[in-house]
Amino acid sequence: MEAIKNIDNKYNLKSTSQKIKSKELKVLCKQMSILLKSGCEITRILNILQEESNKKIKIALKQVSINIQNGNSITDSFEKTNLFSNFFINMLRAGELSGNIDTIMNDLATYYESEEKLKSKIISISIYPIILTIMSIISGFFILVFIIPNFEMIFVANGIEPPILTKLLISLSRFIRSSYIYIFLLLLISTLLIYYLIKYNPKVKYMNDKLKLKIPFVKNLMILLITTRFCRALNILIESGIHIIDAIDISSKVIDNYLVYEKLLISREYIRRGNHISYSISKADIFSNTFVSMLKIGEESGRLDDTLRVTNDFYSEELNTKIDKAMKLAEPTITVIIGLVIGLFIIAMVIPMFDAINSI
C-alpha cells in the first residue's frame, strides 16, 4: 500500500478541488502561447489575460504577476499559487529552461483540449444510464406509493389472498409510505458520504480504483482510458525534455488512479536500476502487450516520442470506438432491465386478480 502512504503530499488532495480545471487551462495556455509568440513581455501578458478571465483565473494570474515582480522565476511564480497541477508546473519548467515557453503552452493547450474531449465522451456514456436509472427509481416509487395501495384495497374488499410476491410488494409499499422522509434522507446522506469518501479518503479511493480494474466490462474501458492518458502525458513530457523517471511519475499522477500509481512505482524502480523502459513498464502489469511492444519499438529505434504520439492516436481512436459501442449497448440493456422490473410489479398485482376471477 505504498501508493497511499502520505497520500496528501503525493496528490495534494486537500487542494484538489481548488485546482484550475483543464477546460480553463486550455484557453489560458492557448492565449499565453499566442501572446508569447508575438513577443509580448510576460507580466504584460498576465495583465492582459486578467482582464478577460473569470474570478478564479484572475486571482491566480495576479498572484503570478506579483511573484514574478518579486524576483521569482515564471515556474516558481505559478507553483506558489498552488492552483496549477504538477503536470502543468513541470511542463512550464521544461519550457522555461529550454526557452520555449510559447511552444510548451501550445502543447499544453492541445493536451488539455484532448482531455476535455475525453471527459465529454466519458460523461456522454454515463449520463444516459444515470437518467434511465433515476427515471426507473421514480417510476418504481410512483407504483409503490400510488398504484399498489389501490390494488391492496381491492384485495381486502374482495377477500383475495395474494401470493407471497404480492404480499412483499404491499409490505414494501406500506413501509415506504410510512417512512419516505427517512428513506429519502438516508439515501441522500449515503450518496454524499460515499462521494466524499471516494473523493477524499485515500483508502476508499484506492479500493474503488482497484474495483474498477476488476469488473470485466468496466476493466476494458478503464485500461484503454489509463493507457490513453498515460501515453498522452508521457509523450508531451518526453518531448519537452523531462527525464524519463520524472515523466513516468508525473504521468502516473495524471491518470488519477492510486492502484496504477502504486504499480508504476515498480516501473520507475526498474528504470532506476538501468533496465529498458518497455521492460520496466511491463513489470507494472497494467498495460497490454501491444502497448509494451510499441514502446519497445520506439525505444530501440531511438524515436520513443514519435512512437508515443502514434500510439496515443491509436488508443484514443480505440477508446472512442469502445465508448460508442458501450453507449449503444447501454441503452437497450437498461431499458430491458427497467421493463422487467416494472413488468414484475404489474404481474405481481394482476395475477391475484385473474386468480380471483377464475375461481368465481
C-alpha positions in Angstrom: 0.0 0.0 0.0 2.9 2.3 -0.6 1.0 4.4 -3.0 -1.5 5.6 -0.3 1.1 6.5 2.3 1.5 10.2 2.8 -1.2 10.5 0.0 -2.0 14.1 0.8 1.6 15.1 -0.1 1.7 13.0 -3.3 -1.6 14.0 -4.7 -2.2 17.2 -2.8 -5.8 16.1 -2.1 -6.6 19.0 0.2 -6.3 21.4 -2.6 -7.6 19.2 -5.5 -11.0 20.9 -5.6 -9.3 24.3 -5.9 -7.1 23.4 -8.9 -7.9 25.2 -12.1 -9.8 22.9 -14.4 -8.4 21.6 -17.7 -11.2 23.5 -19.6 -9.9 26.8 -18.2 -6.3 25.8 -18.7 -6.9 25.0 -22.3 -8.0 28.6 -23.0 -5.3 30.1 -20.8 -2.5 28.1 -22.4 -3.6 28.9 -25.9 -3.9 32.6 -25.1 -0.4 32.7 -23.5 1.1 30.8 -26.4 -0.2 33.4 -28.9 0.9 36.4 -26.9 4.3 34.9 -26.2 4.9 34.2 -29.9 4.0 37.8 -30.6 6.9 38.9 -28.4 4.9 40.4 -25.5 6.6 40.5 -22.1 5.3 38.0 -19.5 4.0 40.5 -16.9 2.2 42.4 -19.7 0.6 39.1 -20.9 -0.6 38.3 -17.4 -2.2 41.7 -17.1 -3.9 41.3 -20.4 -5.2 37.9 -19.5 -6.5 39.1 -16.2 -8.9 41.4 -17.9 -10.5 38.6 -19.9 -10.5 35.8 -17.3 -13.0 34.7 -14.7 -12.5 35.5 -11.0 -10.5 32.4 -10.1 -8.1 32.7 -13.0 -7.8 36.5 -12.5 -6.7 35.9 -8.8 -4.2 33.3 -9.9 -2.7 35.4 -12.6 -2.5 38.4 -10.3 -0.6 36.3 -7.7 1.7 35.0 -10.5 2.4 38.6 -11.7 3.3 39.7 -8.1 5.6 36.7 -7.6 7.4 37.4 -10.9 7.9 41.1 -9.9 9.3 39.9 -6.6 12.1 38.2 -8.4 10.8 34.6 -8.7 11.1 32.6 -11.9 8.0 32.1 -14.1 7.6 28.4 -13.0 8.1 29.2 -9.3 5.6 32.1 -9.6 2.9 29.7 -11.0 3.8 27.0 -8.4 3.5 29.3 -5.4 -0.2 29.9 -6.2 -0.9 26.2 -5.5 -3.6 26.4 -8.2 -1.9 24.5 -11.0 -1.2 20.8 -11.3 2.2 19.2 -11.1 1.9 18.3 -14.7 1.4 21.9 -15.7 4.3 23.1 -13.5 6.8 20.5 -14.8 5.9 21.3 -18.4 6.3 25.0 -17.7 9.7 24.4 -16.0 10.9 22.5 -19.0 9.8 25.3 -21.3 11.5 27.9 -19.2 14.8 26.1 -19.1 14.7 25.5 -22.8 13.5 29.0 -23.7 10.4 27.5 -25.5 7.6 28.5 -23.2 5.4 29.6 -26.2 5.8 26.1 -27.7 5.1 24.4 -24.4 2.0 26.5 -23.9 0.7 25.5 -27.3 1.4 21.8 -26.5 -0.4 22.2 -23.2 -3.4 23.7 -24.9 -3.6 20.8 -27.3 -3.2 18.3 -24.4 -6.0 19.9 -22.3 -8.2 20.1 -25.4 -7.8 16.3 -25.8 -8.5 15.8 -22.1 -11.7 17.8 -22.4 -12.9 15.7 -25.4 -12.1 12.6 -23.4 -14.1 13.8 -20.4 -17.0 14.7 -22.6 -17.0 11.2 -24.0 -17.0 9.7 -20.5 -19.8 12.0 -19.4 -21.8 11.1 -22.5 -21.5 7.4 -21.8 -22.5 7.9 -18.1 -25.4 10.4 -18.4 -27.9 8.2 -20.3 -27.7 5.3 -17.9 -27.9 7.6 -14.9 -31.0 9.3 -16.3 -32.7 6.0 -17.0 -31.8 4.7 -13.6 -33.3 7.8 -11.9 -36.4 7.5 -14.0 -36.8 3.8 -13.1 -36.4 4.7 -9.4 -39.1 7.4 -9.7 -41.4 5.0 -11.6 -40.9 2.3 -9.0 -41.6 4.8 -6.2 -44.8 6.0 -8.0 -46.0 2.5 -8.4 -45.3 1.6 -4.8 -46.8 4.7 -3.3 -49.8 5.4 -5.6 -50.7 2.2 -7.6 -50.2 -0.7 -5.2 -52.3 0.8 -2.4 -55.3 0.8 -4.8 -54.8 -2.9 -5.6 -54.4 -3.6 -1.8 -57.8 -2.1 -1.2 -59.3 -4.3 -4.0 -57.8 -7.4 -2.5 -59.1 -6.6 1.0 -62.6 -5.6 -0.3 -63.0 -8.8 -2.2 -61.3 -11.1 0.3 -58.5 -12.1 -2.1 -55.5 -13.8 -0.6 -52.5 -12.5 -2.7 -49.4 -14.7 -3.3 -46.1 -14.1 -1.4 -44.5 -11.8 -4.0 -47.6 -9.5 -4.0 -47.5 -9.5 -0.2 -43.9 -8.5 -0.2 -44.7 -5.6 -2.6 -47.6 -4.5 -0.4 -45.4 -4.6 2.7 -42.8 -2.6 0.9 -45.4 -0.1 -0.2 -46.6 0.4 3.4 -43.1 0.8 4.7 -42.2 3.5 2.0 -45.4 5.4 2.6 -44.9 5.5 6.4 -41.1 6.3 6.2 -40.4 8.0 2.9 -38.9 11.1 4.5 -36.4 9.0 6.5 -35.6 6.9 3.4 -35.0 10.0 1.3 -32.7 11.5 4.0 -30.9 8.1 4.3 -30.3 7.8 0.6 -29.2 11.5 0.3 -26.7 11.2 3.2 -25.4 7.8 2.0 -24.8 9.2 -1.5 -23.0 12.3 -0.2 -21.0 10.1 2.2 -19.9 7.7 -0.5 -19.0 10.5 -2.8 -16.9 12.2 -0.1 -15.1 9.0 0.9 -14.3 8.1 -2.7 -13.0 11.6 -3.5 -11.2 12.5 -0.3 -10.4 9.3 1.7 -7.2 7.6 0.2 -8.1 4.1 1.4 -11.6 4.2 0.0 -10.4 5.7 -3.3 -7.7 3.0 -3.5 -10.4 0.3 -3.1 -12.6 2.0 -5.7 -9.7 2.3 -8.2 -8.9 -1.4 -7.6 -12.6 -2.4 -8.1 -12.8 -0.6 -11.4 -10.0 -2.7 -12.7 -11.7 -5.9 -11.7 -15.2 -5.6 -13.1 -15.0 -7.3 -16.6 -16.7 -4.8 -18.8 -15.5 -1.7 -16.9 -12.0 -3.1 -16.8 -11.5 -3.0 -20.5 -12.7 0.6 -20.8 -10.5 1.6 -17.8 -7.4 0.0 -19.2 -7.9 1.9 -22.5 -8.6 5.2 -20.6 -5.5 4.7 -18.5 -3.3 3.8 -21.5 -4.6 6.9 -23.4 -3.9 9.3 -20.6 -0.6 7.8 -19.7 0.6 7.8 -23.3 -0.5 11.3 -24.0 1.1 12.8 -20.8 4.3 10.7 -21.2 4.6 11.8 -24.9 4.3 15.5 -24.2 6.7 15.3 -21.2 9.4 13.4 -23.0 9.2 15.8 -26.0 9.7 18.7 -23.5 12.9 17.1 -22.2 11.6 15.8 -18.9 13.8 12.9 -17.6 12.0 9.6 -18.2 11.7 8.7 -14.5 10.1 12.0 -13.6 8.0 11.8 -16.8 6.6 8.4 -15.7 6.0 9.7 -12.1 4.1 12.8 -13.4 2.1 10.8 -16.0 1.1 8.2 -13.4 -0.4 11.0 -11.3 -2.3 12.5 -14.3 -4.1 9.2 -14.6 -5.5 9.8 -11.1 -5.7 6.1 -10.1 -3.9 5.1 -6.9 -3.5 1.4 -7.9 -1.9 2.4 -11.2 0.4 4.9 -9.4 1.4 2.2 -7.0 2.2 -0.3 -9.8 4.1 2.3 -11.8 6.4 2.8 -8.8 7.7 -0.6 -9.7 8.4 0.5 -13.2 10.3 3.6 -12.0 12.4 1.4 -9.7 13.3 -0.9 -12.6 14.3 2.1 -14.8 16.5 3.4 -11.9 18.3 0.1 -11.9 19.2 0.5 -15.6 16.5 -1.6 -17.2 14.9 -0.8 -20.6 11.8 1.4 -20.4 9.5 -1.1 -22.2 10.6 -3.9 -19.9 10.2 -1.7 -16.8 6.7 -0.7 -17.9 5.7 -4.3 -18.5 6.6 -5.1 -14.9 3.7 -2.8 -13.7 1.3 -5.4 -15.2 -1.2 -2.8 -16.3 -0.8 -2.1 -20.0 -1.5 -4.5 -22.8 1.3 -6.4 -24.6 0.6 -4.4 -27.7 1.4 -1.1 -25.9 4.6 -2.6 -24.4 5.6 -3.8 -27.8 5.1 -0.3 -29.3 7.2 1.2 -26.5 9.9 -1.4 -27.2 10.0 -0.5 -31.0 10.2 3.2 -30.2 12.9 2.7 -27.6 15.0 0.5 -29.9 14.6 2.9 -32.8 15.5 5.9 -30.7 12.2 7.6 -31.6 10.2 7.0 -28.4 8.4 10.4 -28.6 7.2 9.7 -32.1 6.1 6.2 -31.2 4.2 7.5 -28.2 2.4 10.1 -30.4 1.3 7.4 -32.9 0.4 5.1 -30.0 -1.7 7.8 -28.4 -3.6 8.4 -31.6 -4.3 4.7 -31.9 -5.5 4.2 -28.4 -7.6 7.4 -28.5 -9.4 6.1 -31.5 -9.8 2.7 -29.9 -11.2 4.3 -26.8 -13.7 6.4 -28.8 -14.9 3.2 -30.6 -15.3 1.3 -27.3 -17.2 4.2 -25.8 -19.6 4.4 -28.8 -20.2 0.7 -28.6 -20.8 0.9 -24.8 -23.3 3.7 -25.3 -25.2 1.7 -28.0 -25.2 -1.4 -25.7 -26.2 0.5 -22.5 -29.4 2.0 -23.9 -31.3 -1.3 -24.7 -29.8 -3.1 -21.7 -31.1 -0.6 -19.2 -34.4 -0.3 -21.0 -34.9 -4.1 -20.8 -34.0 -4.1 -17.1 -36.4 -1.3 -16.3 -39.1 -3.1 -18.3 -38.5 -6.3 -16.4 -38.8 -4.5 -13.0 -42.0 -2.7 -13.9 -43.3 -5.8 -15.6 -42.7 -7.8 -12.3 -44.7 -5.2 -10.4 -47.6 -5.5 -12.8 -47.6 -9.3 -12.8 -47.4 -9.4 -9.0 -50.5 -7.2 -8.8 -52.6 -8.5 -11.8 -52.1 -12.3 -11.3 -54.1 -12.4 -8.0 -56.9 -10.5 -9.8 -57.0 -13.2 -12.6 -56.9 -16.0 -10.0 -59.9 -14.4 -8.2 -61.9 -14.1 -11.4 -61.1 -17.7 -12.4 -62.2 -19.0 -9.0 -65.7 -17.5 -9.4 
